[in-house]
Amino acid sequence: LISLAGIVISSIVLMSGDGETNPCTSCSYMSCIAFPPWNGQNNKWWYCDDCARATATGTMENGIFSSLNVTCPNGMHEVLKVEESWPQDELGLEGLLPMLCREHCLW
């Protein structure tokens, strides 16, 4: 009987969301685990963050990217100096955005 009440109450709380916001902010820690846990931070099969939504604007000097203004999913902006080892094309830098977000936007 107690289990049934717990299921009903938790269902009501979780269903009260509007599809955009989460009524249980700590539930994401229980419902998602970056996998596989033994791989390094940049080698997971999937992540439980919003870093796929990060965007950036690049600044070019002498035909190469010199800095990126990264817009984090939480709205913060981080200006990063483009390192020599990074790709110098838009598509390559776009592929780095989730990793850059995890390094500079999340703490």
N, C-alpha and C positions, 0 to 999 in steps of 0.2 A: 504494500500500500504506500509506503514511504517512497519507494523507487518510482512508482507510477506518478505520485505527486511531483517528484523532482523532475521527471521527464516532461510533464505537462507545463510546469512553471518555466523550465529552461526553454521549451519550445515557444512559449508565449513571448519570452524576452527576446529570443533570437528572431522571431517572426515580426517583431515590432519595428524592425529596421525599414528604412525607405529604399533600400537597394544601393544607396550612395554612401551612407554612413553606417558604422558598425555600432550597435547598441552595447556590445561587449568588447571594449578596447583590448583587454588582455586575452581574449579568446583566440586571436591570431597566433599566439605563442603555443596554444594547444592544438590548433588545427593545421598548422603548416610547419614543416621542418625542411630546411634546405637539404637537398639530397644529392649525392650520398654524403653523409656527415664526415667521412674519412677523407674526402677530397679537399684540396686547398680552397680558399675563399673564391678564387676566380675560376674554378673548375667544376662547379656544381652543375647538375642537370637542370635544376630549377631553383629559384630563390623566392623568398617570402617577403620581399620588399617591393617598393614602387619604383626602383631605379630604371626599369624599362621605360618609364615616362620622362626621364631626364632629357633636357634639350640643351643645346649649346649654340653660341654664335662665335665664329672664329675671326680673329684679326690677322691679316696677312701683312708681311713686310718682305719686300723683294721677292715676291712670288711664292713664299712659303708661309705656313701658319706659324705665328709667334705666340699667340695666347688664345685661350678658350674661356668664354664667359659661360659657365655651366649653370643652368637653372635647375635646382634640385626639386624633387617632387613636393617638398614642403614649402616651396616658394623662395627659399634662400638662393643667393647667387654666390658662386665661387669663381674667382678669376684664377686660371691655372696657366702657367708657362708651358708651352708645348715642348716636350723633350725631344731630343734628336732621334731617339729610338722609336718614337711614335710614327704611325703612318702620316704622310703629308697630303692625303686626298680626303675629300669629304666623307666618302663611304667608310674608309678605314677609321677615321676619327669617330664617326658615328658608332661604329662597332665597339669602340673603347668607352663610350659614355656610361653604360651600366657599371663597369668596373671603376671608373673615375667617381661615379656617384657613391658607390659603396665605400670608397676610400676617403672622400671629402665631404659627403653630405650626411652620412649616418654616423652617429656617435652615441 
